[in-house]
Amino acid sequence: MSIRVVVIGGGITGTLTARQLAKAGHDVTLLEAAHLGAGSSSRTAAGIRQQFSTAGTVIAMRHSVNAYRAFAAETEDGVSPIIQNGYLFLHDEASSFEQAKATVKLQQSVGLTEVVALEAADLHRQFDWVDADAIVGGTWCPTDGFLLPQVIYQEAMRHAADNGARLVNGAAVLEARFDGRSIASVRTPKGWFDADLFVDCTNAWTARLGAILGATELPVEALKRYLWFLHRDTAMPAQTLTNMPLVVAPSGAYCRPENGETLMFGKKYDVAADPDFSYDDQDTIDPNFTHTAGIEAVPYEVWMELAEKMPALAEFTGVAATTAGFYGTTPDHNPFLGFDPVVPNLIRAVGFSGHGAMMGPFNAAAVAALVAAGTDVDAVKLEEGDVPMDVFAIQRSFEHAESMVI
Ligand SMILES: Cc1cc2nc3c(=O)[nH]c(=O)nc-3n(C[C@H](O)[C@H](O)[C@H](O)COP(=O)(O)OP(=O)(O)OC[C@H]3O[C@@H](n4cnc5c(N)ncnc54)[C@H](O)[C@@H]3O)c2cc1C
């Protein structure tokens, strides 16, 4: 049965959701406050990994990788939105490496057969830019990698439109009319929009949208995250840099090639949440996090943490740029995917922490399963396996935190 759906938010989550629902035959309108990619989706490191710590999330991420690979066949110029350079987690303590080996076994047991744990010498043979004496080993998955976010949200919306969906830019949801507890229509600067079902894909903005829609208050905090950029100069051949995987150092500092000349790097820092942020605040950089602040500032510290394990990086030219954006973070770093307990015709798909780009196709599949069922579901059934939905439930206890967060 075809229903009228309004998707709110035009990032990776909203556009992939609009695409999936339009393909399923629903009448879809996507309302975006500014323009496609105005939020975190254009400010992301866009890493994609299947190396997660629970069976369900590994299966979900296997689905995302497969879906992004299939997506390449449908993009206008055949551009693949996924670059499978792999993901390499480095360990410098025996205890954390042992734990990682156990996680690898779990990942292999649910179909991620290509992930391996490598002792330091073996790892160095494959990645000679890693200092074997600075680590005890690492885990390596060659089918992980990173994404081209703009290709995803532009092409997803094009596919959605090909299937009858409408995109309305400059359409911030400002007010709602109700029929009992259900939303009947929402007001934007572009007019009122009626629908049978509404899907919240506003991530870091969800607290504000939730208040407008009379919905459950979700603990999703907007936390600032930074990315920095280094030039290789002559420190590494262009091809070596181009082929580098996304590498996560034991400190949590991570890096990956932006292209053959430039390396992107970042690290999660605990900062105060910013509940009243404006669009411009997304790009505001705290003085201690800018590349222009000198060698005492955070980017230099993070660069050196990476260079400690990959000595060639110390020879790259200085930090050349800083970009920023918000994570929409939940207490356990898992998103909320389910019907709002207070507003019966509202689905929440928000709170992606550092995982929203990689989870995009799974999120869309999960929303499609919720729409088809008309209620919350115990598991989303995918070709890759069943993904239990309790870890994403809106009313959960947060006791099972995702342990692999960068
Ligand atoms: C520095 C950084 C690094 C990251 N690295 C990774 C990574 O390596 N891998 C990964 O998977 N993820 C990463 N992330 C996280 C990822 O980028 C996000 O989880 C993802 O982009 C969220 O997509 P989204 O579509 O849910 O939200 P967004 O892209 O933020 O989109 C939400 C949209 O909602 C719109 N909106 C808000 N309020 C309203 C309203 N009232 N009405 C209509 N529209 C509204 C906004 O304008 C916005 O366009 C990173 C994020 C940052 C900032």
The ligand as an ORCA input file, in Angstrom:
! r2SCAN-3c Opt
* xyz 0 1
  C      34.255     15.693     11.474
  C      33.287     14.555     11.278
  C      33.772     13.296     10.928
  C      32.890     12.223     10.737
  N      33.382     11.031     10.329
  C      32.533     10.019     10.019
  C      33.018      8.815      9.467
  O      34.222      8.626      9.294
  N      32.101      7.854      9.111
  C      30.748      8.042      9.279
  O      29.979      7.148      8.948
  N      30.279      9.175      9.844
  C      31.126     10.172     10.196
  N      30.648     11.328     10.718
  C      29.229     11.410     11.058
  C      28.356     11.578      9.820
  O      28.864     12.627      9.021
  C      26.932     11.883     10.248
  O      26.498     10.907     11.174
  C      25.999     11.867      9.045
  O      26.447     12.765      8.049
  C      24.610     12.220      9.488
  O      23.810     12.327      8.332
  P      22.307     12.751      8.502
  O      21.742     12.785      7.152
  O      21.670     11.900      9.529
  O      22.403     14.215      9.142
  P      22.843     15.594      8.459
  O      23.761     15.393      7.318
  O      23.338     16.473      9.552
  O      21.500     16.154      7.864
  C      20.468     16.664      8.673
  C      19.726     17.683      7.817
  O      18.541     18.080      8.508
  C      18.277     19.410      8.135
  N      17.348     19.968      9.120
  C      17.578     20.268     10.411
  N      16.479     20.747     11.007
  C      15.508     20.750     10.058
  C      14.126     21.135     10.050
  N      13.526     21.619     11.163
  N      13.433     21.009      8.908
  C      14.019     20.517      7.769
  N      15.317     20.149      7.729
  C      16.052     20.246      8.863
  C      19.648     20.054      8.137
  O      19.685     21.232      7.366
  C      20.531     18.943      7.564
  O      20.737     19.097      6.178
  C      31.488     12.423     10.918
  C      30.998     13.683     11.256
  C      31.879     14.741     11.424
  C      31.333     16.083     11.772
*
